[in-house]
């Protein structure tokens, strides 16, 4: 395709897997349910015509906390993230050092690549998100500076393993970027987050950075967000200072897309590609391919064609217990994205 199109990551899990996760009686062991979910996800992805696929994060507990699985030096009373509908998500807090990942994303990549010849994209969590697990009061004998050094090493390892194992792209999820401006309107926390993530990205060559990307959105959980009220105009100028080539930007659900596109045009650097969101994952109505086409044509008025791609606003189920979107709806929306992008291509390149 002349206009690249990629998914973000997560797909709602099958009902029987959701039931098992919720603790309902089930005759099948988890490994069987997980295997079946991955197989079905890859099959359904191919049916959409998507040139790039993911495992749908079928075996991830969440996009944010998978590296913490199995760790014993954590407590439950960490940073709380508030969503607009009133529900919350809470991060754990580190109780002692050193900090090491208990789980790496390459596990998910390997499981998927064994089952398909299609290009597989892998999402990883940002260093900035995991930096929030260090307690404000500190840890005796394990300074914040020591923690950050360990965190950067582990995040680099998470990304590098995926590149070495054949990931088509490695996408760092940076949903806390926009949220940071709600926590600190001065932008100091955002600049700190950008700098922290760049310390990871700078460990990769320019060629490797071309396969790295960052996804941003105002959060998407149970059809609710945590920072949609934060103006993109306050966020995007800093975002494009990240040292990667690919930016996956929530846009379809923005109330003023033209305003956002003008900002992207102003700050997007020559070696960067903007994958604009043309699918609103929080809206249960499936977009038509014509709607997607029109959103792509709209974006093409502001973003050079050689720097334009399309994506979904967010993953469809970033936490394993999120059942707000039906599985078949997610795949129908992905197909609309692919077909609509192709329709736009015909208009733009013929």
C-alpha positions as CSV (number, residue, x, y, z in Angstrom):
1,X,0.0,0.0,0.0
2,X,1.2,3.5,-0.8
3,X,-0.3,4.8,2.4
4,X,0.9,2.5,5.2
5,X,-1.8,1.3,7.7
6,X,-1.1,-0.4,11.0
7,X,-3.1,-1.5,14.1
8,X,-2.2,-0.3,17.5
9,X,-2.3,-3.6,19.4
10,X,-5.0,-5.0,21.5
11,X,-8.1,-6.9,20.4
12,X,-11.0,-7.9,22.8
13,X,-10.4,-11.5,24.0
14,X,-12.8,-14.3,23.2
15,X,-15.7,-14.8,25.6
16,X,-14.4,-18.1,27.0
17,X,-11.0,-16.5,27.8
18,X,-12.7,-13.5,29.4
19,X,-14.8,-15.8,31.6
20,X,-11.7,-17.8,32.6
21,X,-9.8,-14.6,33.5
22,X,-12.8,-13.5,35.6
23,X,-12.6,-16.8,37.5
24,X,-15.7,-18.5,36.1
25,X,-15.5,-22.3,36.0
26,X,-14.0,-23.6,32.8
27,X,-13.0,-27.0,31.6
28,X,-10.1,-25.8,29.5
29,X,-6.7,-24.9,31.0
30,X,-5.4,-21.4,30.4
31,X,-2.7,-22.4,28.0
32,X,-5.3,-24.0,25.7
33,X,-7.5,-20.9,25.8
34,X,-4.5,-18.6,25.1
35,X,-3.3,-20.7,22.2
36,X,-6.8,-20.7,20.7
37,X,-7.2,-17.0,21.2
38,X,-3.9,-16.2,19.4
39,X,-4.7,-18.6,16.5
40,X,-8.2,-17.0,16.0
41,X,-6.8,-13.4,16.3
42,X,-4.2,-14.0,13.7
43,X,-6.7,-15.6,11.4
44,X,-9.2,-12.8,11.7
45,X,-6.5,-10.2,11.3
46,X,-5.6,-11.7,7.9
47,X,-9.2,-11.7,6.8
48,X,-9.3,-7.9,7.3
49,X,-6.6,-7.5,4.7
50,X,-4.4,-5.7,7.1
51,X,-0.8,-5.7,5.8
52,X,0.6,-5.6,9.3
53,X,-0.9,-7.6,12.2
54,X,-0.5,-8.2,16.0
55,X,-1.3,-11.0,18.4
56,X,-4.1,-8.8,19.8
57,X,-2.4,-8.9,23.2
58,X,-4.4,-11.9,23.9
59,X,-2.1,-13.1,26.7
60,X,-1.1,-9.8,28.2
61,X,-2.7,-8.8,31.5
62,X,-2.5,-5.2,30.4
63,X,-0.5,-3.1,28.0
64,X,1.1,-1.3,30.9
65,X,2.0,-3.8,33.5
66,X,3.1,-7.0,31.6
67,X,6.8,-6.4,32.7
68,X,5.8,-6.6,36.3
69,X,4.3,-10.0,36.1
70,X,5.9,-12.4,38.6
71,X,7.8,-9.8,40.6
72,X,7.8,-10.1,44.4
73,X,9.1,-6.6,45.2
74,X,5.9,-4.8,44.6
75,X,3.0,-3.5,46.7
76,X,-0.5,-2.6,45.5
77,X,-0.8,1.0,46.6
78,X,0.8,2.8,43.6
79,X,-0.3,5.8,41.4
80,X,-4.0,5.9,40.7
81,X,-5.2,6.9,37.2
82,X,-8.8,8.4,37.2
83,X,-11.0,7.9,34.1
84,X,-13.9,10.2,33.2
85,X,-16.6,7.7,33.9
86,X,-15.4,7.4,37.5
87,X,-13.5,4.1,37.4
88,X,-9.8,3.9,38.2
89,X,-6.7,1.9,37.4
90,X,-3.9,1.7,40.0
91,X,-0.3,0.9,39.3
92,X,1.7,-1.1,41.8
93,X,4.6,0.4,43.7
94,X,8.2,-0.8,44.0
95,X,9.2,-1.9,47.5
96,X,12.9,-2.8,47.0
97,X,15.6,-2.9,44.4
98,X,17.1,-3.8,42.1
99,X,14.4,-3.4,39.4
100,X,14.2,-6.1,36.7
101,X,11.4,-7.0,34.3
102,X,9.6,-10.2,35.2
103,X,8.4,-10.6,31.6
104,X,9.5,-9.3,28.2
105,X,7.3,-8.5,25.2
106,X,9.4,-10.7,22.9
107,X,7.5,-13.7,24.5
108,X,4.3,-12.5,22.8
109,X,6.1,-11.7,19.5
110,X,7.7,-15.1,19.3
111,X,4.4,-16.9,20.0
112,X,2.7,-15.0,17.1
113,X,5.6,-15.3,14.6
114,X,5.6,-19.0,15.0
115,X,2.1,-19.0,13.6
116,X,2.2,-16.6,10.7
117,X,4.4,-15.3,7.9
118,X,2.7,-11.9,8.0
119,X,4.6,-8.9,9.4
120,X,4.0,-8.7,13.1
121,X,4.1,-5.5,15.1
122,X,4.9,-5.5,18.8
123,X,3.9,-3.0,21.4
124,X,6.0,-2.3,24.5
125,X,5.4,0.0,27.5
126,X,7.3,3.2,27.9
127,X,10.1,3.8,30.4
128,X,8.2,6.9,31.5
129,X,5.1,4.9,32.5
130,X,7.1,2.4,34.5
131,X,9.0,5.2,36.2
132,X,5.8,5.9,38.1
133,X,6.2,2.7,40.2
134,X,9.1,4.2,42.2
135,X,7.7,5.6,45.5
136,X,7.9,9.3,46.2
137,X,9.3,8.7,49.6
138,X,12.2,6.7,48.1
139,X,13.5,3.2,48.9
140,X,16.3,2.8,51.5
141,X,19.5,1.6,49.9
142,X,18.1,1.9,46.4
143,X,18.1,5.5,45.1
144,X,15.8,6.8,42.3
145,X,18.9,7.3,40.1
146,X,19.8,3.6,40.5
147,X,16.2,2.7,39.7
148,X,16.2,4.9,36.6
149,X,19.4,3.3,35.4
150,X,18.0,-0.2,35.8
151,X,14.7,0.9,34.2
152,X,16.5,2.3,31.1
153,X,18.5,-0.9,30.7
154,X,15.4,-3.1,31.0
155,X,13.3,-1.0,28.6
156,X,16.1,-1.1,26.1
157,X,16.3,-4.9,26.4
158,X,12.5,-5.1,26.0
159,X,12.7,-3.2,22.7
160,X,16.0,-4.7,21.4
161,X,14.8,-8.3,21.9
162,X,11.7,-7.5,19.7
163,X,13.9,-6.0,17.0
164,X,16.3,-9.0,17.1
165,X,13.4,-11.5,16.9
166,X,12.0,-10.0,13.7
167,X,9.3,-7.5,14.8
168,X,8.1,-5.4,11.8
169,X,7.8,-2.4,14.1
170,X,8.2,-1.9,17.9
171,X,5.7,0.6,19.2
172,X,6.2,2.2,22.6
173,X,2.8,3.0,24.3
174,X,3.0,6.5,25.7
175,X,-0.6,7.1,26.9
176,X,0.7,8.9,30.0
177,X,2.1,11.7,27.8
178,X,-1.1,13.6,27.4
179,X,-2.1,12.7,31.0
180,X,1.1,14.3,32.3
181,X,-0.3,17.7,31.4
182,X,-3.3,17.1,33.6
183,X,-0.9,16.2,36.5
184,X,1.4,19.1,35.7
185,X,0.0,21.8,33.4
186,X,3.5,23.5,33.3
187,X,4.7,20.7,31.1
188,X,7.7,19.9,33.3
189,X,6.6,16.3,33.8
190,X,6.0,15.9,30.1
191,X,9.5,17.1,29.2
192,X,10.9,14.8,31.9
193,X,9.0,11.9,30.3
194,X,10.2,12.8,26.8
195,X,13.8,13.0,28.0
196,X,13.5,9.6,29.8
197,X,12.1,7.8,26.7
198,X,14.8,9.5,24.5
199,X,17.4,8.0,26.8
200,X,16.1,4.6,25.6
201,X,15.7,5.5,22.0
202,X,19.2,7.0,21.8
203,X,20.6,3.6,22.5
204,X,19.5,2.6,19.0
205,X,21.0,3.5,15.6
206,X,19.2,5.8,13.2
207,X,18.3,2.7,11.1
208,X,16.8,1.0,14.1
209,X,14.9,4.1,15.1
210,X,13.1,3.8,11.7
211,X,11.5,0.7,13.0
212,X,10.5,2.3,16.3
213,X,7.3,4.3,17.0
214,X,5.3,5.8,19.7
215,X,1.5,5.6,20.3
216,X,-0.4,8.4,22.1
217,X,-4.0,8.7,23.0
218,X,-6.1,10.1,25.9
219,X,-6.5,6.6,27.4
220,X,-9.1,4.1,26.3
221,X,-10.6,1.8,28.9
222,X,-14.2,0.7,29.3
223,X,-15.1,3.3,26.6
224,X,-13.7,6.1,28.8
225,X,-10.6,8.3,28.7
226,X,-8.3,9.9,31.3
227,X,-7.1,12.9,29.5
228,X,-9.3,13.8,26.4
229,X,-9.8,17.2,28.0
230,X,-6.1,18.0,27.5
231,X,-5.6,20.1,24.4
232,X,-3.4,18.4,21.8
233,X,-1.9,21.8,21.1
234,X,-0.2,21.6,24.4
235,X,1.1,18.1,23.8
236,X,2.1,17.6,20.2
237,X,4.9,20.1,19.9
238,X,6.9,18.2,22.6
239,X,5.8,14.8,21.3
240,X,7.7,15.2,18.0
241,X,10.9,15.7,19.9
242,X,11.0,11.9,20.5
243,X,13.8,10.2,18.6
244,X,11.7,7.8,16.6
245,X,10.4,7.8,13.0
246,X,6.8,6.7,13.6
247,X,4.0,8.4,15.5
248,X,0.6,6.7,16.0
249,X,-1.8,9.5,16.9
250,X,-5.4,9.2,18.1
251,X,-7.4,11.6,15.9
252,X,-10.8,10.1,14.8
253,X,-12.4,10.9,18.2
254,X,-11.0,14.5,18.4
255,X,-13.7,17.1,18.3
256,X,-11.6,19.4,16.0
257,X,-9.5,17.2,13.7
258,X,-8.5,20.1,11.5
259,X,-6.9,22.0,14.4
260,X,-4.9,18.9,15.3
261,X,-3.8,18.3,11.7
262,X,-2.5,21.8,11.4
263,X,-0.4,21.3,14.5
264,X,0.9,18.0,13.2
265,X,1.8,19.8,9.9
266,X,3.7,22.5,11.9
267,X,5.7,20.2,14.1
268,X,6.2,16.9,12.2
269,X,9.9,16.6,11.2
270,X,11.0,15.5,7.7
271,X,12.1,12.1,8.8
272,X,8.9,11.3,10.7
273,X,5.7,9.6,9.7
274,X,2.3,10.4,11.2
275,X,-0.1,7.5,11.4
276,X,-3.4,9.3,12.0
277,X,-6.2,7.6,13.8
278,X,-9.1,7.1,11.4
279,X,-11.1,4.6,13.6
280,X,-12.8,5.7,16.9
281,X,-12.4,2.7,19.1
282,X,-14.7,4.1,21.8
283,X,-17.6,4.3,19.4
284,X,-19.4,1.0,18.9
285,X,-20.6,2.0,15.4
286,X,-18.4,0.6,12.7
287,X,-17.1,3.2,10.3
288,X,-17.8,2.8,6.6
289,X,-14.9,2.6,4.3
290,X,-16.1,5.8,2.8
291,X,-15.9,7.5,6.2
292,X,-12.3,6.3,6.6
293,X,-11.5,7.4,3.0
294,X,-12.7,10.9,3.8
295,X,-10.7,11.1,7.0
296,X,-7.6,10.1,5.1
297,X,-8.3,12.7,2.4
298,X,-8.8,15.3,5.1
299,X,-5.4,14.4,6.6
300,X,-3.7,14.4,3.2
301,X,-4.5,18.1,2.9
302,X,-2.1,18.8,5.8
303,X,0.4,16.0,5.9
304,X,2.7,15.2,3.0
305,X,1.7,11.9,1.4
306,X,5.1,10.3,2.0
307,X,4.8,11.0,5.7
308,X,1.2,9.9,6.1
309,X,-0.1,6.6,7.5
310,X,-3.4,5.4,9.1
311,X,-4.1,3.6,12.3
312,X,-6.8,3.1,14.9
313,X,-7.1,5.7,17.7
314,X,-6.1,3.1,20.3
315,X,-6.1,-0.5,21.1
316,X,-9.5,-2.0,21.4
317,X,-8.9,-3.7,24.8
318,X,-5.7,-2.6,26.5
319,X,-6.7,-4.2,29.8
320,X,-7.7,-7.9,29.7
321,X,-10.9,-7.3,31.6
322,X,-12.2,-4.6,29.2
323,X,-15.3,-6.0,27.5
324,X,-16.7,-2.7,26.3
325,X,-16.1,-3.5,22.6
326,X,-17.2,-6.7,20.9
327,X,-14.5,-8.8,19.3
328,X,-16.3,-8.9,15.9
329,X,-16.7,-5.1,16.1
330,X,-12.9,-4.6,16.4
331,X,-12.2,-6.6,13.4
332,X,-14.9,-4.9,11.4
333,X,-13.4,-1.6,12.2
334,X,-10.0,-2.7,11.2
335,X,-11.3,-3.9,7.9
336,X,-12.9,-0.5,7.4
337,X,-9.6,1.1,8.1
338,X,-7.8,-1.0,5.5
339,X,-10.5,-0.7,2.8
340,X,-10.9,3.0,3.4
341,X,-7.2,3.7,3.2
342,X,-7.1,1.9,-0.1
343,X,-10.0,4.0,-1.4
344,X,-8.1,7.1,-0.4
345,X,-5.1,5.8,-2.2
346,X,-7.1,5.4,-5.4
347,X,-8.2,9.0,-5.1
348,X,-4.8,10.4,-4.2
349,X,-2.5,8.5,-6.5
350,X,-4.6,8.1,-9.7
